[in-house]
Amino acid sequence: MNNKMDRRDFVKLSLAGGVGLSVMSVSDLLAAETNAGTTFKIGGDLTVNRLGFGAMRITGDGIWGWPKDREEAKRVLKRAVELGVNLIDTADAYGPETSELLIAEALHPYPKGLIIATKGGNTRPGPNQWVPNGKPEYLKQCVDNSLKRLKLDRIDLWQLHRIDSHVPMEESLGAIKEARDAGKIRHVGLSEVSPEEIARARKVVPIVTVQNRYNFDDRKWDNTLAYCEKEGLGFMPWAPVGGMRGLKSEVLEATAKTKNASIYQVALAWLLQRSSVMLPIPGTSSVKHLEENMAAAKVKLSADEMKALGA
């Protein structure tokens, strides 16, 4: 598949049976479309399937403690890899610590090509509470502790979870640059940042990804997405299907009906077609929900449908 016509023909063949989807074929679709835009190279050298998995929801209520069903959480992680996911996003604050521990428990030794992205710089006083800490010494501990929990020699993608307004960004990222120079980190990303903040950060250390809240109903960070497109940075939208708020849209519902899909599948397909640098990371604690999310890879929106959805 070397041109757009080839890709369209492939997608037509893939969707011939409609989107009353055979979920087991999703990983095959991801692999077959490698040269047609379903993969992205993070930092120019880490090839990932663009539909990843966010591991926040495999923890307990309030993103606190262990999940109610620990075995189901591990099944979700294993099933994600079976379905072709090779980008799993987590953070030391999820649990805290439990998400990283569960990933290692379920998947280590890791299959070849699996990229585990984690984050540091957000502390957890209690359930649903998040307090940034960008002090250099603390961030160095975050990196070292994540390496231990994940059983890794190097973190392929480490992201600053939040910029701490009480600590100069240059000091925070200076500590991360040291960890990168020491071989503990391969690539560095940011979260919830503006184009100006990214440009400032890049003066300290190379930045390869940005993770901001973004979905069909929340496009606050359109300017950051545009910056990432211009600079070739991966854009990882968190809450890609609305998070706790969900999604509400008549046009989304109408499109989903014509596609024989859920509004969440259409919302994920919209993200994937919205930009070639988009790396959605929908999360869930349920295997069934995971399979539904991954089936979004088979939903193809026409140019008219994308226009109606406001691309």
C-alpha angles and dihedrals in degrees: 000000000000103000143033094263090056090052094050091050090050093050091048090054091046092052096042091111092051125243095291076116135219096215093197089068095059095089089049090053092049092051095045093052095050092118094041102067107279092111133062132195110229108211089356094284111057110079112202135173103249095232104072137165130256113213100200096101096055088080130078130283113305088020084284131132129338122335119258090244108036094177092053089052090055091046089054091054093048092046091051090058091046089055093055103268111148098163116071117177122203140147139214087241094062102101081345097273096346096098092055091045092051092050091055092043093052103036112022123143082050122224116250113274097021111138117203113195117193137177140215138184102076120098125203118220090172146327113328091001122123126181120177119230115184099167109139096232092050092050091051088055090048091057095046094047094048090051089055097045094046092043092232133144090206134013109231094205123016117181131197099237095208137352109248109228089207095057125058109250090230091061093049094047092042088067090049091049088055090052090048092049089050091056096249093114129038101190136007130221138179135219133215096003139144126231089257092054092048091051090049092049092050089063087067104036136354112271119207105171141028125203113199132155107267136151143137092288098036116053098154091129099053088123092055091048089052090051091051091050091051093047098038095244122151113249112209109191112206118207087026091170095040102274114226090346094060122199130288122185134134093211090049091051092047092050091047090053093053090048095047086235138115121264088247092056090050091047090054092045088051090054093049091051094039092073138358091225093056114117108182115200107192113184135204143158093222129082090210092053090045091055091049091052094049091050087068086082087076097053110101118191120204123230089256092051092049089050091050090050090052103251 
